């Protein structure tokens, strides 16, 4: 019976590889075809490449077949490879670094990253390099590669791809890389870089961002002459390294191996990057887990700081540190059926209270002392206030429940994306429970469920709010809580099972591969070079990739010409009135344009937020300013009246933007110039007035 199962497994594996290679050759065919007239559709060069690729795939299939059923035929070759590897010594690590870097270089720093965009070809390249890396990292004398080096190779390679994706926007390109890029940089600058703007010192500059995010992302503005390149680097750094730190402190144990902890930190980065998750919440989680088993004298103030930082960053986070701390405290030991002690409960309750002490308890106690109110009543009011705040936010802006399911905005849908992100980990956790490697008590299980379920429900509801639903970032508290559950399992379980892969069923090995590899697939799919290409290079990519337009940075000359035109327009317009930057405010921040008086209101993200709430009171002053031609020049993304009627990505948001911003603006102002390559429009007051009575009463 065992022999039959093994044989069926081999046949199934070979069939999957055969199907994969068939689709893979179609991927390569789509690139090579249409390049010339040789054999009807190939250039001579690309026809030869395609033929060589087919031969190479056939050679690989034969090799795989031999390795599955006639391994003895390959044994002399395998022994030669092993002998070569064992003699590499120090050069082994140089080869390993090259194998980690080459896929990133190929897809992110060469034109081929714009040509080979198919996921099947990209996954083939990835698997190819992972197998080579596993071969290099294996140190056994009799194995080409073994299980644990293979898993480590997947993890290291997945991490390199994902880090490359996070850092892909680190460039000195002066204009927007994505919808909110430039104005976010302006937001970050306001706290520490106010001196960069020409604005009265006694008047506040209100940016549409929380203090917690503004402080963290704004730190580079404490440096003199900080650049857009460094700020984008800082943003990428804090969106990656703190994730790893959270993993290292969560999975570290006294008896644990440093290599295991290091790799688990990398996996934490991959897992949480599926959100992604805003770094302030990651920092709060780091503070919570740092004092997991520390004395209360240390833990209480640290949890209090974490709770305060969470609250000033995002009001929906304000109870997260308290809940995490309580869950971790109740799961700090291996009970194996024993009951939690009063000391365990007392610690959990004290830390939960500490998490709300600064932002809630101190004001409540102060108010109770002055007005003799009941603090318990105040806590109830705080909880009710948070719930009503969520209800208020969701009632002002509609909930788009359709985004729970696949759509143009999020092809996987919120529920599908969440299932892909967490299912391998959930199965692994249940497996460890079923095998009794991990044996939490009933109350420990209830503490875990009591944390996970509210975070899950809140995250799903917030994800449906208009303006979101294109990723899992609103499920941030849930994802971190689930990570903590994995850390609890790791700390409190018998981990020896993991060190004996020969005892693992085949499905468990597949599950571990998915747990590591799946989070990196979006990065593998999305890696593209941010290059300024020449016209000849663009034409070459268009032919090979079979696309009408190449999504990359404009040529350097067009970037410089756009900057010159904007400067010239500002110099010509500033004597006639104020100049409003609805978009592209980073041009002011980093000195790409003249230092003119700042108009802080009517910023794009704020306007979009108010449009999603159909806030007529907010837009009334804007329409009056438009009617009075207050602004001699408006700089925006290209405005157009294009109603999508729920078809396309962010269709609902687009339609509200058109109704509340684009249509009124174009009623009073007309385009002076539209710089399509850098996605900027300059607008001036209309010479011939239109009937705009619908906007100003």
SULQUICOR-V229285 format. One record per residue. N is the residue number from 1. OMEGA is omega in radians with two decimals (none if undefined). Layout:
BEGIN
n->N omega->OMEGA
n->N omega->OMEGA
END
This chain:
BEGIN
n->1 omega->-3.13
n->2 omega->3.12
n->3 omega->-3.12
n->4 omega->3.12
n->5 omega->3.14
n->6 omega->-3.14
n->7 omega->3.11
n->8 omega->3.12
n->9 omega->3.13
n->10 omega->3.14
n->11 omega->-3.14
n->12 omega->3.14
n->13 omega->-3.13
n->14 omega->3.12
n->15 omega->3.10
n->16 omega->3.13
n->17 omega->3.12
n->18 omega->3.09
n->19 omega->3.11
n->20 omega->-3.13
n->21 omega->3.11
n->22 omega->3.11
n->23 omega->3.14
n->24 omega->-3.14
n->25 omega->3.06
n->26 omega->3.07
n->27 omega->-3.11
n->28 omega->3.11
n->29 omega->-3.12
n->30 omega->3.09
n->31 omega->-3.04
n->32 omega->-3.10
n->33 omega->3.12
n->34 omega->-3.10
n->35 omega->-3.12
n->36 omega->-3.08
n->37 omega->3.12
n->38 omega->-3.03
n->39 omega->3.05
n->40 omega->-3.01
n->41 omega->-3.12
n->42 omega->2.84
n->43 omega->-3.12
n->44 omega->-3.11
n->45 omega->-3.08
n->46 omega->3.01
n->47 omega->3.10
n->48 omega->3.10
n->49 omega->-3.10
n->50 omega->3.12
n->51 omega->3.11
n->52 omega->-3.12
n->53 omega->3.11
n->54 omega->3.12
n->55 omega->3.14
n->56 omega->3.11
n->57 omega->3.11
n->58 omega->3.10
n->59 omega->3.12
n->60 omega->3.12
n->61 omega->3.10
n->62 omega->3.13
n->63 omega->3.13
n->64 omega->3.12
n->65 omega->3.13
n->66 omega->-3.13
n->67 omega->-3.13
n->68 omega->-3.01
n->69 omega->-3.14
n->70 omega->-3.04
n->71 omega->-3.09
n->72 omega->3.11
n->73 omega->-3.11
n->74 omega->-3.00
n->75 omega->3.11
n->76 omega->3.11
n->77 omega->3.14
n->78 omega->3.14
n->79 omega->3.09
n->80 omega->3.12
n->81 omega->-3.14
n->82 omega->3.13
n->83 omega->3.10
n->84 omega->-3.13
n->85 omega->-3.07
n->86 omega->3.13
n->87 omega->-3.10
n->88 omega->-3.11
n->89 omega->-3.09
n->90 omega->-3.08
n->91 omega->3.07
n->92 omega->-3.07
n->93 omega->3.05
n->94 omega->3.08
n->95 omega->-3.13
n->96 omega->3.12
n->97 omega->3.11
n->98 omega->-3.14
n->99 omega->3.06
n->100 omega->-3.02
n->101 omega->-2.99
n->102 omega->3.10
n->103 omega->3.10
n->104 omega->-3.14
n->105 omega->-3.08
n->106 omega->-3.04
n->107 omega->-3.04
n->108 omega->-3.04
n->109 omega->3.04
n->110 omega->3.11
n->111 omega->-3.09
n->112 omega->3.07
n->113 omega->3.06
n->114 omega->-3.10
n->115 omega->-3.11
n->116 omega->-3.09
n->117 omega->-3.13
n->118 omega->-3.08
n->119 omega->-3.12
n->120 omega->3.10
n->121 omega->-3.14
n->122 omega->3.12
n->123 omega->3.07
n->124 omega->3.10
n->125 omega->-3.12
n->126 omega->-3.13
n->127 omega->3.14
n->128 omega->-3.12
n->129 omega->3.11
n->130 omega->-3.14
n->131 omega->3.08
n->132 omega->-3.13
n->133 omega->3.11
n->134 omega->3.10
n->135 omega->3.14
n->136 omega->-3.04
n->137 omega->3.13
n->138 omega->-3.09
n->139 omega->3.13
n->140 omega->-3.08
n->141 omega->-3.00
n->142 omega->-3.11
n->143 omega->3.05
n->144 omega->2.93
n->145 omega->-3.09
n->146 omega->-2.95
n->147 omega->-3.05
n->148 omega->3.00
n->149 omega->3.09
n->150 omega->3.08
n->151 omega->3.13
n->152 omega->3.13
n->153 omega->3.08
n->154 omega->-3.09
n->155 omega->-3.13
n->156 omega->3.14
n->157 omega->3.09
n->158 omega->3.12
n->159 omega->-3.14
n->160 omega->3.11
n->161 omega->-3.08
n->162 omega->3.06
n->163 omega->3.11
n->164 omega->3.11
n->165 omega->3.13
n->166 omega->-3.10
n->167 omega->-3.07
n->168 omega->-3.13
n->169 omega->3.11
n->170 omega->-3.09
n->171 omega->3.10
n->172 omega->3.07
n->173 omega->-2.98
n->174 omega->-3.06
n->175 omega->-3.10
n->176 omega->2.98
n->177 omega->3.06
n->178 omega->-2.89
n->179 omega->-3.03
n->180 omega->-2.99
n->181 omega->-3.04
n->182 omega->-3.12
n->183 omega->3.02
n->184 omega->3.09
n->185 omega->3.06
n->186 omega->3.09
n->187 omega->-3.07
n->188 omega->-3.03
n->189 omega->-2.92
n->190 omega->-3.06
n->191 omega->-3.06
n->192 omega->-3.08
n->193 omega->-3.12
n->194 omega->-3.11
n->195 omega->-3.13
n->196 omega->-3.00
n->197 omega->3.10
n->198 omega->-3.05
n->199 omega->-3.09
n->200 omega->-3.06
n->201 omega->-3.09
n->202 omega->3.14
n->203 omega->-3.12
n->204 omega->2.99
n->205 omega->-3.06
n->206 omega->3.08
n->207 omega->-3.11
n->208 omega->-3.10
n->209 omega->3.14
n->210 omega->3.14
n->211 omega->-3.11
n->212 omega->3.11
n->213 omega->-3.11
n->214 omega->3.13
n->215 omega->-3.05
n->216 omega->-3.12
n->217 omega->-3.11
n->218 omega->-3.09
n->219 omega->3.12
n->220 omega->-3.12
n->221 omega->2.95
n->222 omega->3.12
n->223 omega->3.08
n->224 omega->3.03
n->225 omega->3.08
n->226 omega->-3.04
n->227 omega->3.09
n->228 omega->3.11
n->229 omega->-3.12
n->230 omega->3.14
n->231 omega->3.08
n->232 omega->3.05
n->233 omega->3.14
n->234 omega->3.12
n->235 omega->3.13
n->236 omega->-3.12
n->237 omega->-3.09
n->238 omega->3.02
n->239 omega->3.14
n->240 omega->-3.02
n->241 omega->3.12
n->242 omega->3.07
n->243 omega->-3.13
n->244 omega->3.12
n->245 omega->3.11
n->246 omega->3.11
n->247 omega->-3.11
n->248 omega->-3.12
n->249 omega->-3.13
n->250 omega->-3.02
n->251 omega->-3.12
n->252 omega->3.05
n->253 omega->-3.12
n->254 omega->-3.08
n->255 omega->-3.08
n->256 omega->3.10
n->257 omega->-3.12
n->258 omega->-3.13
n->259 omega->3.12
n->260 omega->-3.13
n->261 omega->3.12
n->262 omega->-3.12
n->263 omega->3.10
n->264 omega->3.04
n->265 omega->3.08
n->266 omega->3.11
n->267 omega->3.09
n->268 omega->3.09
n->269 omega->3.14
n->270 omega->-3.07
n->271 omega->-3.08
n->272 omega->3.10
n->273 omega->3.07
n->274 omega->3.09
n->275 omega->-0.23
n->276 omega->-3.06
n->277 omega->3.12
n->278 omega->-3.02
n->279 omega->3.12
n->280 omega->3.11
n->281 omega->3.06
n->282 omega->3.13
n->283 omega->3.08
n->284 omega->3.13
n->285 omega->3.09
n->286 omega->3.12
n->287 omega->-3.12
n->288 omega->-3.05
n->289 omega->3.10
n->290 omega->-3.10
n->291 omega->-3.10
n->292 omega->-3.09
n->293 omega->3.09
n->294 omega->3.11
n->295 omega->-3.12
n->296 omega->-3.12
n->297 omega->3.08
n->298 omega->-3.02
n->299 omega->-3.05
n->300 omega->3.14
n->301 omega->3.14
n->302 omega->3.10
n->303 omega->3.11
n->304 omega->3.11
n->305 omega->3.12
n->306 omega->3.13
n->307 omega->-3.14
n->308 omega->-3.12
n->309 omega->3.09
n->310 omega->-3.07
n->311 omega->-3.11
n->312 omega->3.13
n->313 omega->-3.13
n->314 omega->-2.99
n->315 omega->3.12
n->316 omega->3.13
n->317 omega->-2.84
n->318 omega->3.12
n->319 omega->-3.04
n->320 omega->3.14
n->321 omega->3.11
n->322 omega->-3.11
n->323 omega->3.09
n->324 omega->-3.10
n->325 omega->3.11
n->326 omega->-3.14
n->327 omega->-3.13
n->328 omega->-3.14
n->329 omega->-3.12
n->330 omega->3.13
n->331 omega->-3.08
n->332 omega->-3.09
n->333 omega->3.10
n->334 omega->-3.09
n->335 omega->-3.12
n->336 omega->3.08
n->337 omega->3.13
n->338 omega->-3.11
n->339 omega->3.00
n->340 omega->-3.14
n->341 omega->3.06
n->342 omega->3.11
n->343 omega->3.10
n->344 omega->3.13
n->345 omega->-3.13
n->346 omega->3.12
n->347 omega->-3.13
n->348 omega->-3.12
n->349 omega->-3.13
n->350 omega->-3.14
n->351 omega->3.07
n->352 omega->3.10
n->353 omega->3.14
n->354 omega->-3.11
n->355 omega->3.13
n->356 omega->-2.97
n->357 omega->-3.04
n->358 omega->-3.04
n->359 omega->3.14
n->360 omega->-2.96
n->361 omega->-3.10
n->362 omega->3.08
n->363 omega->-3.12
n->364 omega->3.13
n->365 omega->3.11
n->366 omega->3.13
n->367 omega->3.13
n->368 omega->3.13
n->369 omega->-3.09
n->370 omega->-3.02
n->371 omega->3.13
n->372 omega->3.08
n->373 omega->-3.10
n->374 omega->-3.14
n->375 omega->3.14
n->376 omega->3.07
n->377 omega->3.13
n->378 omega->3.11
n->379 omega->3.08
n->380 omega->3.12
n->381 omega->3.13
n->382 omega->3.12
n->383 omega->3.10
n->384 omega->3.14
n->385 omega->3.11
n->386 omega->3.13
n->387 omega->-3.13
n->388 omega->3.08
n->389 omega->3.07
n->390 omega->3.13
n->391 omega->3.14
n->392 omega->-3.14
n->393 omega->-3.11
n->394 omega->3.13
n->395 omega->3.09
n->396 omega->3.14
n->397 omega->-3.01
n->398 omega->3.03
n->399 omega->-3.13
n->400 omega->-3.06
n->401 omega->3.14
n->402 omega->-3.13
n->403 omega->2.97
n->404 omega->-3.04
n->405 omega->-3.09
n->406 omega->-3.13
n->407 omega->3.08
n->408 omega->-3.14
n->409 omega->3.14
n->410 omega->-3.02
n->411 omega->3.13
n->412 omega->-3.01
n->413 omega->-3.12
n->414 omega->-3.10
n->415 omega->3.12
n->416 omega->3.12
n->417 omega->3.12
n->418 omega->3.14
n->419 omega->3.11
n->420 omega->-3.06
n->421 omega->-2.95
n->422 omega->-3.00
n->423 omega->3.12
n->424 omega->3.13
n->425 omega->3.13
n->426 omega->3.13
n->427 omega->3.13
n->428 omega->3.12
n->429 omega->3.12
n->430 omega->3.09
n->431 omega->3.13
n->432 omega->3.07
n->433 omega->-3.08
n->434 omega->3.13
n->435 omega->3.13
n->436 omega->2.95
n->437 omega->3.14
n->438 omega->-3.03
n->439 omega->3.08
n->440 omega->3.09
n->441 omega->3.14
n->442 omega->-3.11
n->443 omega->3.07
n->444 omega->3.08
n->445 omega->3.14
n->446 omega->3.10
n->447 omega->3.12
n->448 omega->3.12
n->449 omega->3.13
n->450 omega->3.06
n->451 omega->-3.04
n->452 omega->-3.01
n->453 omega->3.10
n->454 omega->3.12
n->455 omega->-3.14
n->456 omega->-3.11
n->457 omega->-3.14
n->458 omega->-3.12
n->459 omega->3.14
n->460 omega->-3.13
n->461 omega->-3.12
n->462 omega->-3.13
n->463 omega->-3.12
n->464 omega->-3.13
n->465 omega->3.14
n->466 omega->-3.07
n->467 omega->3.13
n->468 omega->3.07
n->469 omega->3.10
n->470 omega->3.06
n->471 omega->-3.04
n->472 omega->-3.00
n->473 omega->3.10
n->474 omega->3.03
n->475 omega->-3.04
n->476 omega->-3.12
n->477 omega->3.12
n->478 omega->-3.11
n->479 omega->3.10
n->480 omega->3.10
n->481 omega->3.12
n->482 omega->3.04
n->483 omega->3.11
n->484 omega->3.08
n->485 omega->3.08
n->486 omega->3.11
n->487 omega->3.08
n->488 omega->3.12
n->489 omega->-3.12
n->490 omega->-3.10
n->491 omega->-2.98
n->492 omega->-3.08
n->493 omega->3.02
n->494 omega->-3.01
n->495 omega->-3.09
n->496 omega->3.14
n->497 omega->-3.10
n->498 omega->-3.09
n->499 omega->-3.12
n->500 omega->-3.08
n->501 omega->3.14
n->502 omega->3.12
n->503 omega->-3.10
n->504 omega->2.97
n->505 omega->-3.06
n->506 omega->-3.13
n->507 omega->3.13
n->508 omega->3.08
n->509 omega->3.08
n->510 omega->3.13
n->511 omega->3.14
n->512 omega->3.07
n->513 omega->3.12
n->514 omega->-3.13
n->515 omega->-3.10
n->516 omega->-2.99
n->517 omega->-3.04
n->518 omega->-3.13
n->519 omega->-3.10
n->520 omega->-3.08
n->521 omega->3.08
n->522 omega->3.12
n->523 omega->3.10
n->524 omega->-3.11
n->525 omega->-2.97
n->526 omega->-3.11
n->527 omega->3.10
n->528 omega->3.07
n->529 omega->2.99
n->530 omega->-3.06
n->531 omega->2.98
n->532 omega->-3.01
n->533 omega->3.00
n->534 omega->3.12
n->535 omega->-3.14
n->536 omega->3.12
n->537 omega->3.11
n->538 omega->3.12
n->539 omega->3.13
n->540 omega->-3.14
n->541 omega->-3.14
n->542 omega->3.14
n->543 omega->-3.07
n->544 omega->-3.10
n->545 omega->3.14
n->546 omega->-3.13
n->547 omega->-3.13
n->548 omega->-3.13
n->549 omega->-3.13
n->550 omega->-3.12
n->551 omega->3.12
n->552 omega->-3.11
n->553 omega->3.10
n->554 omega->3.06
n->555 omega->-3.09
n->556 omega->-3.13
n->557 omega->-3.13
n->558 omega->3.07
n->559 omega->-3.13
n->560 omega->3.11
n->561 omega->3.12
n->562 omega->3.11
n->563 omega->-3.14
n->564 omega->-3.10
n->565 omega->-3.13
n->566 omega->3.10
n->567 omega->-3.13
n->568 omega->3.14
n->569 omega->3.12
n->570 omega->3.13
n->571 omega->-3.13
n->572 omega->-3.01
n->573 omega->-2.95
n->574 omega->3.11
n->575 omega->-3.06
n->576 omega->-3.13
n->577 omega->-3.13
n->578 omega->3.13
n->579 omega->-3.07
n->580 omega->2.98
n->581 omega->2.98
n->582 omega->-3.11
n->583 omega->3.04
n->584 omega->-3.12
n->585 omega->3.08
n->586 omega->3.08
n->587 omega->3.04
n->588 omega->-3.06
n->589 omega->-3.01
n->590 omega->2.99
n->591 omega->3.09
n->592 omega->3.13
n->593 omega->3.14
n->594 omega->3.13
n->595 omega->-3.09
n->596 omega->3.09
n->597 omega->-3.10
n->598 omega->2.95
n->599 omega->-3.01
n->600 omega->-3.10
n->601 omega->3.10
n->602 omega->3.09
n->603 omega->-2.93
n->604 omega->-3.09
n->605 omega->3.10
n->606 omega->3.12
n->607 omega->3.11
n->608 omega->3.14
n->609 omega->-3.14
n->610 omega->3.08
n->611 omega->3.13
n->612 omega->3.05
n->613 omega->-3.12
n->614 omega->-3.05
n->615 omega->-3.11
n->616 omega->-3.12
n->617 omega->3.12
n->618 omega->-3.03
n->619 omega->-3.11
n->620 omega->3.10
n->621 omega->3.12
n->622 omega->3.13
n->623 omega->3.10
n->624 omega->3.10
n->625 omega->3.09
n->626 omega->-3.13
n->627 omega->-3.14
n->628 omega->-3.08
n->629 omega->3.13
n->630 omega->-3.05
n->631 omega->3.08
n->632 omega->3.14
n->633 omega->3.05
n->634 omega->3.11
n->635 omega->-3.02
n->636 omega->2.86
n->637 omega->3.13
n->638 omega->-3.14
n->639 omega->3.11
n->640 omega->3.13
n->641 omega->-3.04
n->642 omega->-3.14
n->643 omega->-3.08
n->644 omega->-3.14
n->645 omega->3.03
n->646 omega->3.07
n->647 omega->-3.13
n->648 omega->-3.13
n->649 omega->-3.13
n->650 omega->-3.10
n->651 omega->-3.12
n->652 omega->3.12
n->653 omega->3.11
n->654 omega->-3.08
n->655 omega->3.10
n->656 omega->3.07
n->657 omega->3.12
n->658 omega->-3.06
n->659 omega->-2.98
n->660 omega->-3.05
n->661 omega->-2.99
n->662 omega->-3.09
n->663 omega->3.11
n->664 omega->-3.13
n->665 omega->-3.13
n->666 omega->3.06
n->667 omega->-3.09
n->668 omega->-3.08
n->669 omega->3.12
n->670 omega->-3.12
n->671 omega->2.96
n->672 omega->3.12
n->673 omega->3.04
n->674 omega->-3.12
n->675 omega->-2.96
n->676 omega->-3.10
n->677 omega->3.12
n->678 omega->3.05
n->679 omega->3.13
n->680 omega->3.05
n->681 omega->3.06
n->682 omega->-3.08
n->683 omega->3.11
n->684 omega->3.13
n->685 omega->3.14
n->686 omega->3.06
n->687 omega->3.11
n->688 omega->-3.06
n->689 omega->3.03
n->690 omega->3.09
n->691 omega->-3.12
n->692 omega->-3.06
n->693 omega->-3.14
n->694 omega->-3.04
n->695 omega->-3.14
n->696 omega->-3.11
n->697 omega->none
END
